[in-house]
Amino acid sequence: MENKTEMAMFHHNILFIEGLIVTEQTFYPGFILFLLAYVFIMVSNIGLLVLITMGKTLHEPMYILLCNLPVNDALGASVMIPRLLYDVVKPASERYITFSECVIQAYGTHVFGTTSHTVLMIMAYDRYVAICNPLRYPTIMTNKMIIKLTVFAWGVAFVLVGILLGLTVRLSHCRSAIESPSCDNPSLFKLSCEDLLINQIYGLAFTAVLWASSIGSIALTYVRIAEVCLRSKNSALNSKAVTTCSTHLLVYIIVLTCACIAIVLHRFPDYTFHRKMAGIMFHVIPTGLNPIIYGLQTKEIKHKILNIFSQNK
């Protein structure tokens, strides 16, 4: 009987998904917490986007590039939280997802993870030019350059993640259960009984190249900025550099920390629950904190928010 059910599920390409494991006691607090977190993430990120778009004073390369961050954060939260909430209200035995929906969710998850790095890389480049080449800044950071940097940040993610999932989609299935709260590349290729060597090599190379280029380029940028600030006697330039760079660096450290925790916990099978929660939190913590950090730390954005509130009063 079980085998027949399995065959029927394969035939319709329907998968069982674990979702968020909750008890009767944790169901309501968990549901409300994730719902509130999602509403906050969407309102704050869309709010930041609208603020930059509407505010003429914020139409500078730094803020135009910053727009990529709330767009990515809204994507990251939307690809994970609504599906979690949808699954959590169903009994654990009735949580199903189609294979194509699972692939779309995995694609969104990995694009979000990749652009979390690439967007911060292009923002670091902008800070580097502004502080190390202030006189050439207007000629380097033209609208054309902003478009090139934005296309690079998203294009790299779309193409590399496309290849990553393309290698997984080609595999045949011998299992039908996604043993994690949401779909991602590892949970998809674990459905197969074929040789996964190519998938694992590409996945490992992709992660290594992304992390090395991200940490390397941002570390190099900050070393150069620090050199310029130490040589410069201009206190106004130095304080502006510290303000704009500390915001960017704080956001970057939060993204790295959340990603590191999820990756490290993968190596410890005993901490399965913690690993799954860390994977979810990567879509919640940075996406919720980024608009707060940029809203409070960036003087121009803070003034804009205060002006709106004072006008309302």
C-alpha positions as CSV (number, residue, x, y, z in Angstrom):
1,M,0.0,0.0,0.0
2,E,2.8,2.4,1.0
3,N,4.7,1.6,-2.2
4,K,1.6,2.4,-4.3
5,T,1.2,5.7,-2.5
6,E,4.9,6.5,-3.2
7,M,4.4,5.6,-6.9
8,A,1.4,7.8,-7.1
9,M,3.2,10.7,-5.6
10,F,6.2,10.2,-8.0
11,H,3.8,10.1,-10.9
12,H,2.3,13.5,-9.9
13,N,5.6,14.9,-8.9
14,I,4.3,15.7,-5.4
15,L,6.7,15.8,-2.5
16,F,6.2,15.6,1.2
17,I,7.8,18.6,3.0
18,E,8.7,18.6,6.7
19,G,8.0,22.3,7.3
20,L,8.4,23.8,10.7
21,I,8.0,21.3,13.5
22,V,5.8,22.7,16.2
23,T,4.0,21.3,19.3
24,E,0.6,22.3,20.5
25,Q,2.3,24.7,23.0
26,T,4.6,26.3,20.4
27,F,2.1,26.5,17.5
28,Y,0.4,29.9,18.3
29,P,3.6,31.7,19.6
30,G,5.5,30.4,16.5
31,F,2.9,31.3,14.0
32,I,2.3,34.8,15.4
33,L,6.1,35.5,15.8
34,F,6.8,34.6,12.1
35,L,3.7,36.4,10.9
36,L,4.7,39.6,12.7
37,A,8.4,39.2,11.6
38,Y,7.2,38.9,8.0
39,V,4.9,42.0,8.2
40,F,7.7,44.0,9.8
41,I,10.3,42.9,7.2
42,M,8.1,43.8,4.3
43,V,6.9,47.1,5.7
44,S,10.4,48.3,6.7
45,N,12.1,47.2,3.5
46,I,9.4,48.5,1.1
47,G,9.3,51.7,3.3
48,L,13.1,52.2,2.9
49,L,12.8,51.6,-0.9
50,V,9.9,54.2,-1.2
51,L,11.8,56.6,1.0
52,I,14.9,56.5,-1.3
53,T,12.8,56.6,-4.5
54,M,10.7,59.6,-3.4
55,G,13.4,61.6,-1.7
56,K,15.2,63.8,-4.3
57,T,18.1,64.3,-1.8
58,L,18.7,60.5,-1.7
59,H,19.2,60.2,-5.5
60,E,22.9,59.6,-5.1
61,P,24.8,56.4,-6.2
62,M,25.2,55.2,-2.6
63,Y,21.5,55.2,-2.0
64,I,20.5,54.0,-5.5
65,L,22.8,50.9,-4.9
66,L,21.4,50.5,-1.4
67,C,17.9,50.0,-3.1
68,N,19.2,46.5,-4.1
69,L,19.4,45.5,-0.4
70,P,15.7,46.0,0.6
71,V,14.6,44.4,-2.7
72,N,16.8,41.3,-1.9
73,D,15.6,41.3,1.7
74,A,11.9,41.3,0.7
75,L,12.7,38.5,-1.7
76,G,14.5,36.5,1.0
77,A,11.7,36.8,3.4
78,S,8.9,36.1,0.8
79,V,10.5,33.0,-0.5
80,M,10.6,31.4,3.0
81,I,8.1,32.8,5.6
82,P,4.7,32.6,3.7
83,R,5.4,29.0,2.8
84,L,6.4,28.2,6.4
85,L,3.2,29.7,7.7
86,Y,1.1,27.9,5.1
87,D,2.6,24.5,6.1
88,V,2.6,25.1,9.8
89,V,-1.3,25.3,9.9
90,K,-1.5,21.9,8.3
91,P,-1.0,18.6,10.2
92,A,2.6,17.3,9.7
93,S,1.3,14.3,7.7
94,E,-0.5,16.5,5.1
95,R,2.3,18.9,4.1
96,Y,2.8,18.5,0.4
97,I,4.6,20.6,-2.3
98,T,4.9,20.0,-6.0
99,F,8.4,19.4,-7.4
100,S,8.2,22.6,-9.6
101,E,7.2,24.8,-6.5
102,C,10.1,23.2,-4.6
103,V,12.5,24.1,-7.4
104,I,11.2,27.7,-7.5
105,Q,11.6,28.1,-3.7
106,A,15.1,26.6,-3.8
107,Y,16.0,29.0,-6.7
108,G,14.7,32.0,-4.7
109,T,16.5,30.9,-1.5
110,H,19.9,30.5,-3.3
111,V,19.5,33.8,-5.3
112,F,18.8,35.6,-2.0
113,G,21.8,34.0,-0.3
114,T,24.1,34.9,-3.3
115,T,22.9,38.5,-3.7
116,S,23.3,39.1,0.0
117,H,27.0,38.9,-0.8
118,T,27.1,40.5,-4.3
119,V,25.0,43.5,-3.3
120,L,27.2,44.3,-0.4
121,M,30.3,43.9,-2.7
122,I,29.0,46.5,-5.1
123,M,28.2,48.8,-2.2
124,A,31.7,48.4,-0.8
125,Y,33.1,49.4,-4.2
126,D,31.0,52.6,-4.1
127,R,32.4,53.5,-0.7
128,Y,35.9,52.7,-1.9
129,V,35.6,55.1,-4.9
130,A,33.9,57.8,-2.7
131,I,36.7,57.8,0.0
132,C,39.8,56.8,-2.0
133,N,39.0,58.7,-5.2
134,P,36.6,61.5,-4.1
135,L,37.5,63.9,-7.0
136,R,36.9,61.2,-9.7
137,Y,33.8,59.9,-7.9
138,P,31.2,61.7,-10.1
139,T,33.0,60.6,-13.3
140,I,33.4,56.9,-12.2
141,M,30.0,56.4,-10.5
142,T,27.8,57.4,-13.4
143,N,24.3,56.1,-14.0
144,K,25.8,53.7,-16.5
145,M,28.2,52.3,-13.8
146,I,25.3,52.0,-11.3
147,I,23.4,49.9,-13.9
148,K,26.5,47.8,-14.6
149,L,27.1,47.1,-10.9
150,T,23.4,46.2,-10.3
151,V,23.3,43.9,-13.3
152,F,26.5,42.2,-12.1
153,A,25.1,41.7,-8.5
154,W,21.9,40.1,-9.8
155,G,23.3,38.5,-13.0
156,V,25.9,36.5,-11.1
157,A,23.3,35.1,-8.8
158,F,20.7,34.3,-11.5
159,V,23.3,32.5,-13.7
160,L,25.3,30.6,-11.0
161,V,22.2,29.5,-9.1
162,G,20.6,28.5,-12.4
163,I,23.5,26.2,-13.1
164,L,23.4,24.9,-9.5
165,L,19.7,23.9,-9.8
166,G,20.0,22.8,-13.4
167,L,22.4,20.1,-12.3
168,T,19.9,19.0,-9.6
169,V,16.8,19.0,-11.8
170,R,18.3,16.6,-14.3
171,L,18.6,13.9,-11.6
172,S,15.9,11.2,-11.3
173,H,14.1,10.7,-8.0
174,C,14.0,7.6,-5.7
175,R,12.6,9.5,-2.6
176,S,9.7,11.9,-2.1
177,A,10.4,13.6,1.2
178,I,12.0,17.0,1.8
179,E,13.6,16.6,5.2
180,S,13.9,20.3,6.0
181,P,11.6,23.2,6.7
182,S,11.9,24.5,3.1
183,C,13.3,23.5,-0.3
184,D,16.9,24.2,-1.1
185,N,19.5,22.6,-3.4
186,P,20.8,19.9,-0.9
187,S,17.3,18.8,0.1
188,L,16.4,18.5,-3.7
189,F,19.5,16.4,-4.7
190,K,19.0,14.1,-1.7
191,L,15.8,12.9,-3.4
192,S,18.0,11.1,-6.0
193,C,19.9,7.8,-5.7
194,E,22.2,8.8,-8.6
195,D,25.9,9.7,-8.2
196,L,25.9,13.3,-6.8
197,L,29.7,14.0,-7.3
198,I,29.2,16.7,-10.0
199,N,26.5,18.4,-7.9
200,Q,28.7,18.4,-4.8
201,I,31.8,19.6,-6.6
202,Y,29.9,22.5,-8.2
203,G,28.1,23.4,-5.0
204,L,31.3,23.4,-3.1
205,A,33.2,25.4,-5.8
206,F,30.3,27.9,-6.1
207,T,30.2,28.5,-2.3
208,A,34.0,28.7,-2.0
209,V,34.3,31.2,-4.9
210,L,31.4,33.3,-3.6
211,W,32.7,33.5,-0.1
212,A,36.4,34.1,-1.1
213,S,35.5,36.9,-3.6
214,S,33.1,38.4,-1.1
215,I,35.3,38.4,2.0
216,G,38.5,39.1,-0.1
217,S,37.0,42.2,-2.0
218,I,35.4,43.7,1.1
219,A,38.5,43.1,3.3
220,L,40.7,44.7,0.6
221,T,38.3,47.7,0.3
222,Y,38.4,48.3,4.0
223,V,42.2,48.1,4.2
224,R,42.5,50.7,1.4
225,I,39.8,52.9,3.1
226,A,41.6,52.6,6.5
227,E,44.9,53.6,4.8
228,V,43.4,56.7,3.2
229,C,41.7,57.7,6.5
230,L,44.9,57.3,8.5
231,R,46.9,59.4,6.0
232,S,44.2,62.1,5.8
233,K,44.1,65.0,8.2
234,N,40.5,65.9,7.1
235,S,38.4,65.0,10.2
236,A,35.1,65.7,8.3
237,L,36.0,63.1,5.6
238,N,37.1,60.6,8.2
239,S,33.9,60.9,10.3
240,K,31.8,60.5,7.1
241,A,33.9,57.5,6.1
242,V,33.5,55.9,9.6
243,T,29.7,56.5,9.6
244,T,28.9,55.1,6.1
245,C,31.4,52.2,6.4
246,S,30.4,51.1,9.9
247,T,26.8,50.7,8.7
248,H,27.9,48.6,5.7
249,L,30.3,46.6,7.7
250,L,27.7,45.9,10.4
251,V,25.2,44.6,7.8
252,Y,27.9,42.5,6.2
253,I,29.0,40.9,9.6
254,I,25.3,40.0,10.4
255,V,24.9,38.3,7.0
256,L,28.3,36.4,7.4
257,T,27.5,35.4,11.0
258,C,24.0,34.0,10.1
259,A,25.3,32.2,7.1
260,C,28.3,30.8,9.0
261,I,26.1,29.4,11.8
262,A,23.9,27.6,9.3
263,I,26.9,26.2,7.4
264,V,28.8,25.1,10.5
265,L,25.7,23.3,12.0
266,H,25.5,21.3,8.8
267,R,28.7,19.5,10.0
268,F,27.0,18.3,13.2
269,P,24.2,15.8,12.6
270,D,23.2,15.9,16.4
271,Y,22.1,19.5,16.0
272,T,19.6,18.9,13.2
273,F,16.9,21.1,14.8
274,H,19.3,24.0,15.4
275,R,20.6,23.7,11.8
276,K,17.1,23.9,10.4
277,M,16.3,26.9,12.6
278,A,19.5,28.6,11.6
279,G,18.5,28.2,7.9
280,I,15.2,29.9,8.6
281,M,16.8,32.7,10.7
282,F,19.1,33.6,7.8
283,H,15.9,34.7,6.0
284,V,14.6,36.6,9.1
285,I,17.4,38.2,11.1
286,P,19.4,40.1,8.3
287,T,16.2,41.0,6.4
288,G,14.7,42.5,9.5
289,L,17.8,44.2,10.9
290,N,19.1,45.7,7.6
291,P,16.4,48.4,7.2
292,I,16.7,49.3,10.9
293,I,20.5,49.6,10.7
294,Y,20.4,51.8,7.5
295,G,17.5,53.8,8.8
296,L,19.1,54.6,12.1
297,Q,22.8,54.9,11.1
298,T,22.5,56.9,7.9
299,K,22.0,60.5,8.7
300,E,20.2,61.5,5.5
301,I,17.7,58.6,5.8
302,K,17.2,59.3,9.5
303,H,16.4,62.9,8.7
304,K,14.0,61.9,6.0
305,I,12.1,59.5,8.5
306,L,12.0,62.2,11.2
307,N,10.7,64.8,8.6
308,I,7.8,62.4,7.6
309,F,6.9,61.9,11.3
310,S,7.1,65.6,12.2
311,Q,4.9,66.5,9.1
312,N,2.3,63.9,10.2
313,K,2.2,65.4,13.7
